[in-house]
Amino acid sequence: MRIELPWPDACLSPNRKNGRHWGAVHSAKGKRLADARLLTLSEMRKAGYTPPPGTLQMVVTFHAPDKRRRDLDNLLAAMKADFDGISQALGVDDQLFEPLTLKRGPVIKGGAVVLEVGC
């Protein structure tokens, strides 16, 4: 199953939120979680996808909005709320996303994150 999510908000990056009040990023996290959950449910319905028992392989491809350099570990951390929303929609614990493969894709205007679950 393929899920395309918008590029994560810069305020969710661990390098940007240090020292900020928790409320500054709380609403952005809540929005990301809800959006990821709804997009996943929509794709599940389209594909007729039901997660198999056990671990789920996941490939995450980051399509940056520009050519600036970004660390994959920071991009992954910024996606924490998204993974929570996806796991809620799938009805599985997010610790079952194994192996988790991170990739860089070509630049896309506006940016995007493409997740392939159970591939």
N, CA, C and O atoms as a GROMACS GRO file, in nm:
protein
  476
    1MET      N    1   0.085  -0.118   0.000
    1MET     CA    2   0.000   0.000   0.000
    1MET      C    3   0.089   0.124   0.000
    1MET      O    4   0.190   0.128   0.070
    2ARG      N    5   0.052   0.222  -0.078
    2ARG     CA    6   0.129   0.346  -0.091
    2ARG      C    7   0.050   0.461  -0.031
    2ARG      O    8  -0.067   0.481  -0.062
    3ILE      N    9   0.118   0.538   0.056
    3ILE     CA   10   0.055   0.655   0.120
    3ILE      C   11   0.143   0.776   0.092
    3ILE      O   12   0.264   0.772   0.116
    4GLU      N   13   0.083   0.882   0.041
    4GLU     CA   14   0.160   1.005   0.017
    4GLU      C   15   0.115   1.111   0.117
    4GLU      O   16  -0.002   1.147   0.124
    5LEU      N   17   0.212   1.160   0.194
    5LEU     CA   18   0.187   1.261   0.296
    5LEU      C   19   0.255   1.392   0.258
    5LEU      O   20   0.354   1.391   0.185
    6PRO      N   21   0.204   1.504   0.306
    6PRO     CA   22   0.271   1.631   0.281
    6PRO      C   23   0.404   1.638   0.356
    6PRO      O   24   0.428   1.564   0.451
    7TRP      N   25   0.489   1.727   0.311
    7TRP     CA   26   0.619   1.749   0.374
    7TRP      C   27   0.596   1.795   0.519
    7TRP      O   28   0.509   1.878   0.544
    8PRO      N   29   0.674   1.743   0.614
    8PRO     CA   30   0.653   1.782   0.755
    8PRO      C   31   0.683   1.930   0.781
    8PRO      O   32   0.775   1.988   0.723
    9ASP      N   33   0.604   1.988   0.870
    9ASP     CA   34   0.622   2.127   0.910
    9ASP      C   35   0.759   2.143   0.977
    9ASP      O   36   0.801   2.057   1.054
   10ALA      N   37   0.827   2.250   0.948
   10ALA     CA   38   0.961   2.275   1.003
   10ALA      C   39   0.961   2.280   1.155
   10ALA      O   40   1.063   2.250   1.218
   11CYS      N   41   0.850   2.318   1.216
   11CYS     CA   42   0.846   2.327   1.362
   11CYS      C   43   0.854   2.190   1.428
   11CYS      O   44   0.879   2.181   1.548
   12LEU      N   45   0.833   2.082   1.353
   12LEU     CA   46   0.840   1.948   1.408
   12LEU      C   47   0.981   1.891   1.409
   12LEU      O   48   1.006   1.787   1.470
   13SER      N   49   1.073   1.958   1.342
   13SER     CA   50   1.211   1.911   1.340
   13SER      C   51   1.273   1.924   1.479
   13SER      O   52   1.258   2.027   1.544
   14PRO      N   53   1.342   1.820   1.526
   14PRO     CA   54   1.404   1.827   1.658
   14PRO      C   55   1.503   1.942   1.671
   14PRO      O   56   1.522   1.996   1.780
   15ASN      N   57   1.566   1.980   1.562
   15ASN     CA   58   1.663   2.091   1.567
   15ASN      C   59   1.594   2.226   1.584
   15ASN      O   60   1.656   2.321   1.632
   16ARG      N   61   1.469   2.236   1.545
   16ARG     CA   62   1.397   2.364   1.554
   16ARG      C   63   1.321   2.380   1.684
   16ARG      O   64   1.301   2.493   1.730
   17LYS      N   65   1.276   2.269   1.745
   17LYS     CA   66   1.188   2.282   1.860
   17LYS      C   67   1.259   2.288   1.994
   17LYS      O   68   1.194   2.313   2.095
   18ASN      N   69   1.389   2.267   1.998
   18ASN     CA   70   1.461   2.272   2.125
   18ASN      C   71   1.447   2.410   2.189
   18ASN      O   72   1.474   2.512   2.126
   19GLY      N   73   1.405   2.410   2.315
   19GLY     CA   74   1.390   2.535   2.388
   19GLY      C   75   1.255   2.600   2.372
   19GLY      O   76   1.225   2.696   2.443
   20ARG      N   77   1.172   2.551   2.282
   20ARG     CA   78   1.038   2.608   2.263
   20ARG      C   79   0.941   2.545   2.362
   20ARG      O   80   0.960   2.433   2.408
   21HIS      N   81   0.839   2.619   2.393
   21HIS     CA   82   0.732   2.568   2.479
   21HIS      C   83   0.660   2.454   2.405
   21HIS      O   84   0.644   2.460   2.283
   22TRP      N   85   0.617   2.351   2.479
   22TRP     CA   86   0.554   2.236   2.416
   22TRP      C   87   0.431   2.274   2.335
   22TRP      O   88   0.400   2.208   2.236
   23GLY      N   89   0.362   2.378   2.375
   23GLY     CA   90   0.242   2.420   2.305
   23GLY      C   91   0.269   2.471   2.165
   23GLY      O   92   0.179   2.473   2.081
   24ALA      N   93   0.392   2.513   2.140
   24ALA     CA   94   0.426   2.567   2.009
   24ALA      C   95   0.420   2.460   1.900
   24ALA      O   96   0.396   2.492   1.783
   25VAL      N   97   0.442   2.334   1.937
   25VAL     CA   98   0.441   2.227   1.837
   25VAL      C   99   0.324   2.130   1.856
   25VAL      O  100   0.300   2.045   1.771
   26HIS      N  101   0.252   2.144   1.965
   26HIS     CA  102   0.145   2.049   1.997
   26HIS      C  103   0.036   2.045   1.889
   26HIS      O  104  -0.006   1.937   1.848
   27SER      N  105  -0.009   2.160   1.843
   27SER     CA  106  -0.116   2.162   1.743
   27SER      C  107  -0.068   2.106   1.609
   27SER      O  108  -0.144   2.039   1.539
   28ALA      N  109   0.059   2.132   1.574
   28ALA     CA  110   0.113   2.078   1.449
   28ALA      C  111   0.120   1.925   1.455
   28ALA      O  112   0.091   1.857   1.357
   29LYS      N  113   0.157   1.871   1.572
   29LYS     CA  114   0.161   1.725   1.589
   29LYS      C  115   0.021   1.666   1.578
   29LYS      O  116   0.003   1.563   1.513
   30GLY      N  117  -0.075   1.729   1.641
   30GLY     CA  118  -0.212   1.679   1.635
   30GLY      C  119  -0.268   1.678   1.494
   30GLY      O  120  -0.338   1.585   1.455
   31LYS      N  121  -0.237   1.782   1.418
   31LYS     CA  122  -0.283   1.790   1.279
   31LYS      C  123  -0.217   1.682   1.195
   31LYS      O  124  -0.284   1.618   1.113
   32ARG      N  125  -0.088   1.662   1.213
   32ARG     CA  126  -0.016   1.559   1.136
   32ARG      C  127  -0.072   1.420   1.167
   32ARG      O  128  -0.092   1.340   1.076
   33LEU      N  129  -0.098   1.392   1.294
   33LEU     CA  130  -0.150   1.262   1.334
   33LEU      C  131  -0.286   1.238   1.268
   33LEU      O  132  -0.310   1.132   1.210
   34ALA      N  133  -0.374   1.336   1.277
   34ALA     CA  134  -0.508   1.322   1.219
   34ALA      C  135  -0.503   1.308   1.067
   34ALA      O  136  -0.572   1.224   1.010
   35ASP      N  137  -0.420   1.389   1.002
   35ASP     CA  138  -0.408   1.382   0.856
   35ASP      C  139  -0.353   1.246   0.810
   35ASP      O  140  -0.404   1.187   0.716
   36ALA      N  141  -0.249   1.198   0.878
   36ALA     CA  142  -0.189   1.070   0.841
   36ALA      C  143  -0.289   0.957   0.861
   36ALA      O  144  -0.297   0.864   0.780
   37ARG      N  145  -0.366   0.964   0.968
   37ARG     CA  146  -0.466   0.861   0.996
   37ARG      C  147  -0.572   0.859   0.886
   37ARG      O  148  -0.607   0.753   0.835
   38LEU      N  149  -0.624   0.977   0.849
   38LEU     CA  150  -0.728   0.983   0.746
   38LEU      C  151  -0.676   0.941   0.609
   38LEU      O  152  -0.745   0.869   0.536
   39LEU      N  153  -0.556   0.984   0.573
   39LEU     CA  154  -0.499   0.946   0.444
   39LEU      C  155  -0.474   0.795   0.438
   39LEU      O  156  -0.496   0.732   0.334
   40THR      N  157  -0.429   0.737   0.549
   40THR     CA  158  -0.406   0.593   0.553
   40THR      C  159  -0.537   0.516   0.540
   40THR      O  160  -0.545   0.420   0.464
   41LEU      N  161  -0.640   0.559   0.614
   41LEU     CA  162  -0.770   0.493   0.604
   41LEU      C  163  -0.825   0.500   0.462
   41LEU      O  164  -0.883   0.404   0.412
   42SER      N  165  -0.806   0.614   0.397
   42SER     CA  166  -0.853   0.631   0.260
   42SER      C  167  -0.780   0.535   0.165
   42SER      O  168  -0.844   0.470   0.082
   43GLU      N  169  -0.649   0.526   0.179
   43GLU     CA  170  -0.571   0.436   0.093
   43GLU      C  171  -0.603   0.290   0.121
   43GLU      O  172  -0.605   0.207   0.030
   44MET      N  173  -0.629   0.257   0.248
   44MET     CA  174  -0.667   0.120   0.283
   44MET      C  175  -0.798   0.081   0.214
   44MET      O  176  -0.811  -0.030   0.162
   45ARG      N  177  -0.893   0.173   0.213
   45ARG     CA  178  -1.022   0.146   0.148
   45ARG      C  179  -1.004   0.128  -0.003
   45ARG      O  180  -1.060   0.036  -0.062
   46LYS      N  181  -0.925   0.216  -0.065
   46LYS     CA  182  -0.902   0.208  -0.210
   46LYS      C  183  -0.836   0.076  -0.248
   46LYS      O  184  -0.877   0.010  -0.344
   47ALA      N  185  -0.733   0.039  -0.171
   47ALA     CA  186  -0.654  -0.080  -0.205
   47ALA      C  187  -0.714  -0.208  -0.149
   47ALA      O  188  -0.670  -0.318  -0.185
   48GLY      N  189  -0.814  -0.197  -0.060
   48GLY     CA  190  -0.867  -0.315   0.005
   48GLY      C  191  -0.761  -0.382   0.092
   48GLY      O  192  -0.754  -0.505   0.102
   49TYR      N  193  -0.679  -0.300   0.155
   49TYR     CA  194  -0.563  -0.349   0.231
   49TYR      C  195  -0.599  -0.381   0.375
   49TYR      O  196  -0.666  -0.303   0.443
   50THR      N  197  -0.555  -0.497   0.420
   50THR     CA  198  -0.565  -0.536   0.560
   50THR      C  199  -0.424  -0.577   0.604
   50THR      O  200  -0.363  -0.662   0.540
   51PRO      N  201  -0.372  -0.517   0.711
   51PRO     CA  202  -0.235  -0.551   0.751
   51PRO      C  203  -0.223  -0.696   0.794
   51PRO      O  204  -0.308  -0.746   0.869
   52PRO      N  205  -0.118  -0.764   0.749
   52PRO     CA  206  -0.097  -0.902   0.790
   52PRO      C  207  -0.048  -0.907   0.935
   52PRO      O  208   0.001  -0.807   0.987
   53PRO      N  209  -0.062  -1.021   1.001
   53PRO     CA  210  -0.009  -1.030   1.137
   53PRO      C  211   0.143  -1.025   1.137
   53PRO      O  212   0.208  -1.063   1.039
   54GLY      N  213   0.199  -0.978   1.245
   54GLY     CA  214   0.345  -0.970   1.256
   54GLY      C  215   0.397  -0.835   1.213
   54GLY      O  216   0.324  -0.736   1.210
   55THR      N  217   0.525  -0.832   1.178
   55THR     CA  218   0.591  -0.706   1.142
   55THR      C  219   0.547  -0.660   1.004
   55THR      O  220   0.507  -0.740   0.919
   56LEU      N  221   0.557  -0.529   0.983
   56LEU     CA  222   0.522  -0.467   0.855
   56LEU      C  223   0.644  -0.394   0.801
   56LEU      O  224   0.696  -0.302   0.865
   57GLN      N  225   0.688  -0.433   0.685
   57GLN     CA  226   0.799  -0.362   0.622
   57GLN      C  227   0.748  -0.225   0.578
   57GLN      O  228   0.637  -0.214   0.526
   58MET      N  229   0.831  -0.122   0.598
   58MET     CA  230   0.793   0.012   0.555
   58MET      C  231   0.913   0.080   0.490
   58MET      O  232   1.024   0.081   0.544
   59VAL      N  233   0.887   0.137   0.374
   59VAL     CA  234   0.988   0.216   0.303
   59VAL      C  235   0.938   0.360   0.302
   59VAL      O  236   0.827   0.388   0.255
   60VAL      N  237   1.020   0.452   0.353
   60VAL     CA  238   0.984   0.594   0.361
   60VAL      C  239   1.075   0.671   0.266
   60VAL      O  240   1.197   0.669   0.283
   61THR      N  241   1.017   0.737   0.168
   61THR     CA  242   1.095   0.814   0.072
   61THR      C  243   1.062   0.962   0.091
   61THR      O  244   0.946   1.003   0.080
   62PHE      N  245   1.164   1.041   0.120
   62PHE     CA  246   1.149   1.184   0.143
   62PHE      C  247   1.179   1.259   0.013
   62PHE      O  248   1.290   1.253  -0.039
   63HIS      N  249   1.079   1.330  -0.038
   63HIS     CA  250   1.094   1.414  -0.158
   63HIS      C  251   1.096   1.559  -0.108
   63HIS      O  252   0.990   1.619  -0.087
   64ALA      N  253   1.214   1.613  -0.091
   64ALA     CA  254   1.229   1.748  -0.035
   64ALA      C  255   1.170   1.854  -0.128
   64ALA      O  256   1.161   1.833  -0.249
   65PRO      N  257   1.128   1.968  -0.071
   65PRO     CA  258   1.073   2.076  -0.153
   65PRO      C  259   1.181   2.159  -0.222
   65PRO      O  260   1.151   2.236  -0.313
   66ASP      N  261   1.305   2.143  -0.180
   66ASP     CA  262   1.416   2.217  -0.241
   66ASP      C  263   1.544   2.135  -0.224
   66ASP      O  264   1.541   2.024  -0.172
   67LYS      N  265   1.656   2.190  -0.268
   67LYS     CA  266   1.782   2.115  -0.267
   67LYS      C  267   1.864   2.131  -0.140
   67LYS      O  268   1.980   2.088  -0.136
   68ARG      N  269   1.807   2.193  -0.035
   68ARG     CA  270   1.881   2.206   0.090
   68ARG      C  271   1.910   2.069   0.149
   68ARG      O  272   1.834   1.975   0.131
   69ARG      N  273   2.022   2.061   0.220
   69ARG     CA  274   2.060   1.935   0.283
   69ARG      C  275   1.980   1.913   0.411
   69ARG      O  276   1.962   2.005   0.490
   70ARG      N  277   1.933   1.791   0.429
   70ARG     CA  278   1.857   1.756   0.549
   70ARG      C  279   1.903   1.619   0.598
   70ARG      O  280   1.932   1.530   0.518
   71ASP      N  281   1.910   1.603   0.729
   71ASP     CA  282   1.949   1.476   0.788
   71ASP      C  283   1.829   1.383   0.789
   71ASP      O  284   1.719   1.423   0.826
   72LEU      N  285   1.852   1.258   0.749
   72LEU     CA  286   1.743   1.161   0.749
   72LEU      C  287   1.691   1.133   0.890
   72LEU      O  288   1.572   1.110   0.910
   73ASP      N  289   1.782   1.136   0.990
   73ASP     CA  290   1.736   1.109   1.127
   73ASP      C  291   1.644   1.220   1.178
   73ASP      O  292   1.550   1.192   1.252
   74ASN      N  293   1.669   1.342   1.140
   74ASN     CA  294   1.581   1.452   1.181
   74ASN      C  295   1.446   1.447   1.106
   74ASN      O  296   1.342   1.477   1.163
   75LEU      N  297   1.451   1.408   0.980
   75LEU     CA  298   1.326   1.393   0.904
   75LEU      C  299   1.241   1.282   0.964
   75LEU      O  300   1.119   1.296   0.976
   76LEU      N  301   1.305   1.173   1.003
   76LEU     CA  302   1.232   1.064   1.066
   76LEU      C  303   1.168   1.110   1.198
   76LEU      O  304   1.053   1.078   1.226
   77ALA      N  305   1.244   1.184   1.279
   77ALA     CA  306   1.191   1.233   1.406
   77ALA      C  307   1.073   1.329   1.384
   77ALA      O  308   0.979   1.329   1.464
   78ALA      N  309   1.077   1.408   1.279
   78ALA     CA  310   0.968   1.500   1.249
   78ALA      C  311   0.841   1.426   1.208
   78ALA      O  312   0.732   1.483   1.210
   79MET      N  313   0.855   1.299   1.170
   79MET     CA  314   0.742   1.218   1.124
   79MET      C  315   0.678   1.135   1.235
   79MET      O  316   0.591   1.053   1.207
   80LYS      N  317   0.719   1.153   1.360
   80LYS     CA  318   0.670   1.073   1.472
   80LYS      C  319   0.517   1.073   1.479
   80LYS      O  320   0.456   0.966   1.493
   81ALA      N  321   0.456   1.188   1.471
   81ALA     CA  322   0.309   1.195   1.478
   81ALA      C  323   0.245   1.123   1.360
   81ALA      O  324   0.139   1.062   1.375
   82ASP      N  325   0.308   1.129   1.243
   82ASP     CA  326   0.256   1.060   1.125
   82ASP      C  327   0.254   0.909   1.147
   82ASP      O  328   0.155   0.842   1.116
   83PHE      N  329   0.364   0.856   1.201
   83PHE     CA  330   0.370   0.712   1.227
   83PHE      C  331   0.264   0.670   1.329
   83PHE      O  332   0.207   0.562   1.318
   84ASP      N  333   0.238   0.755   1.427
   84ASP     CA  334   0.133   0.725   1.525
   84ASP      C  335  -0.004   0.720   1.457
   84ASP      O  336  -0.084   0.632   1.486
   85GLY      N  337  -0.030   0.815   1.368
   85GLY     CA  338  -0.157   0.816   1.295
   85GLY      C  339  -0.173   0.697   1.202
   85GLY      O  340  -0.282   0.640   1.190
   86ILE      N  341  -0.064   0.660   1.136
   86ILE     CA  342  -0.068   0.545   1.045
   86ILE      C  343  -0.093   0.417   1.124
   86ILE      O  344  -0.173   0.332   1.083
   87SER      N  345  -0.024   0.403   1.237
   87SER     CA  346  -0.042   0.281   1.317
   87SER      C  347  -0.184   0.273   1.373
   87SER      O  348  -0.240   0.164   1.384
   88GLN      N  349  -0.242   0.388   1.410
   88GLN     CA  350  -0.381   0.388   1.456
   88GLN      C  351  -0.476   0.340   1.346
   88GLN      O  352  -0.565   0.260   1.371
   89ALA      N  353  -0.455   0.391   1.225
   89ALA     CA  354  -0.541   0.353   1.113
   89ALA      C  355  -0.527   0.205   1.080
   89ALA      O  356  -0.626   0.138   1.049
   90LEU      N  357  -0.405   0.153   1.086
   90LEU     CA  358  -0.381   0.012   1.055
   90LEU      C  359  -0.423  -0.080   1.170
   90LEU      O  360  -0.443  -0.200   1.150
   91GLY      N  361  -0.436  -0.022   1.289
   91GLY     CA  362  -0.472  -0.103   1.405
   91GLY      C  363  -0.356  -0.188   1.456
   91GLY      O  364  -0.377  -0.297   1.509
   92VAL      N  365  -0.234  -0.136   1.439
   92VAL     CA  366  -0.115  -0.207   1.485
   92VAL      C  367  -0.029  -0.114   1.570
   92VAL      O  368  -0.045   0.008   1.565
   93ASP      N  369   0.061  -0.172   1.646
   93ASP     CA  370   0.157  -0.094   1.725
   93ASP      C  371   0.268  -0.049   1.629
   93ASP      O  372   0.315  -0.127   1.547
   94ASP      N  373   0.310   0.077   1.640
   94ASP     CA  374   0.412   0.127   1.547
   94ASP      C  375   0.549   0.061   1.566
   94ASP      O  376   0.638   0.081   1.483
   95GLN      N  377   0.567  -0.016   1.672
   95GLN     CA  378   0.694  -0.088   1.686
   95GLN      C  379   0.701  -0.205   1.587
   95GLN      O  380   0.808  -0.265   1.570
   96LEU      N  381   0.589  -0.239   1.524
   96LEU     CA  382   0.587  -0.347   1.425
   96LEU      C  383   0.633  -0.302   1.287
   96LEU      O  384   0.642  -0.385   1.196
   97PHE      N  385   0.663  -0.174   1.268
   97PHE     CA  386   0.716  -0.126   1.140
   97PHE      C  387   0.863  -0.166   1.133
   97PHE      O  388   0.952  -0.092   1.176
   98GLU      N  389   0.886  -0.286   1.078
   98GLU     CA  390   1.022  -0.338   1.074
   98GLU      C  391   1.035  -0.429   0.953
   98GLU      O  392   0.948  -0.514   0.934
   99PRO      N  393   1.137  -0.418   0.872
   99PRO     CA  394   1.239  -0.314   0.875
   99PRO      C  395   1.185  -0.181   0.823
   99PRO      O  396   1.091  -0.176   0.744
  100LEU      N  397   1.245  -0.077   0.870
  100LEU     CA  398   1.210   0.060   0.830
  100LEU      C  399   1.324   0.113   0.744
  100LEU      O  400   1.436   0.131   0.793
  101THR      N  401   1.296   0.138   0.617
  101THR     CA  402   1.397   0.185   0.524
  101THR      C  403   1.371   0.331   0.490
  101THR      O  404   1.259   0.368   0.454
  102LEU      N  405   1.474   0.414   0.502
  102LEU     CA  406   1.464   0.557   0.471
  102LEU      C  407   1.539   0.586   0.342
  102LEU      O  408   1.652   0.542   0.323
  103LYS      N  409   1.474   0.661   0.253
  103LYS     CA  410   1.535   0.696   0.124
  103LYS      C  411   1.513   0.843   0.094
  103LYS      O  412   1.423   0.907   0.149
  104ARG      N  413   1.597   0.896   0.008
  104ARG     CA  414   1.578   1.030  -0.046
  104ARG      C  415   1.531   1.015  -0.191
  104ARG      O  416   1.589   0.941  -0.270
  105GLY      N  417   1.425   1.086  -0.223
  105GLY     CA  418   1.375   1.085  -0.360
  105GLY      C  419   1.406   1.216  -0.427
  105GLY      O  420   1.465   1.305  -0.366
  106PRO      N  421   1.367   1.230  -0.552
  106PRO     CA  422   1.391   1.356  -0.622
  106PRO      C  423   1.311   1.470  -0.560
  106PRO      O  424   1.209   1.448  -0.495
  107VAL      N  425   1.358   1.591  -0.582
  107VAL     CA  426   1.290   1.711  -0.532
  107VAL      C  427   1.154   1.724  -0.599
  107VAL      O  428   1.142   1.707  -0.720
  108ILE      N  429   1.052   1.754  -0.518
  108ILE     CA  430   0.916   1.777  -0.567
  108ILE      C  431   0.871   1.912  -0.514
  108ILE      O  432   0.892   1.943  -0.397
  109LYS      N  433   0.810   1.992  -0.600
  109LYS     CA  434   0.762   2.123  -0.556
  109LYS      C  435   0.664   2.105  -0.439
  109LYS      O  436   0.567   2.031  -0.450
  110GLY      N  437   0.690   2.172  -0.329
  110GLY     CA  438   0.608   2.160  -0.209
  110GLY      C  439   0.651   2.046  -0.118
  110GLY      O  440   0.617   2.046   0.000
  111GLY      N  441   0.726   1.950  -0.170
  111GLY     CA  442   0.775   1.837  -0.092
  111GLY      C  443   0.667   1.734  -0.067
  111GLY      O  444   0.548   1.763  -0.075
  112ALA      N  445   0.709   1.613  -0.037
  112ALA     CA  446   0.617   1.504  -0.005
  112ALA      C  447   0.694   1.393   0.064
  112ALA      O  448   0.816   1.383   0.052
  113VAL      N  449   0.621   1.311   0.137
  113VAL     CA  450   0.679   1.190   0.198
  113VAL      C  451   0.593   1.074   0.150
  113VAL      O  452   0.472   1.072   0.172
  114VAL      N  453   0.657   0.977   0.083
  114VAL     CA  454   0.584   0.862   0.030
  114VAL      C  455   0.620   0.741   0.114
  114VAL      O  456   0.737   0.707   0.130
  115LEU      N  457   0.517   0.676   0.168
  115LEU     CA  458   0.536   0.557   0.251
  115LEU      C  459   0.479   0.437   0.176
  115LEU      O  460   0.367   0.440   0.125
  116GLU      N  461   0.557   0.331   0.172
  116GLU     CA  462   0.511   0.205   0.113
  116GLU      C  463   0.508   0.104   0.227
  116GLU      O  464   0.612   0.068   0.282
  117VAL      N  465   0.389   0.060   0.262
  117VAL     CA  466   0.368  -0.030   0.374
  117VAL      C  467   0.348  -0.171   0.324
  117VAL      O  468   0.268  -0.195   0.233
  118GLY      N  469   0.421  -0.264   0.385
  118GLY     CA  470   0.406  -0.406   0.349
  118GLY      C  471   0.451  -0.438   0.208
  118GLY      O  472   0.392  -0.523   0.141
  119CYS      N  473   0.556  -0.369   0.164
  119CYS     CA  474   0.603  -0.390   0.027
  119CYS      C  475   0.711  -0.496   0.019
  119CYS      O  476   0.761  -0.525  -0.090
   0.00000   0.00000   0.00000
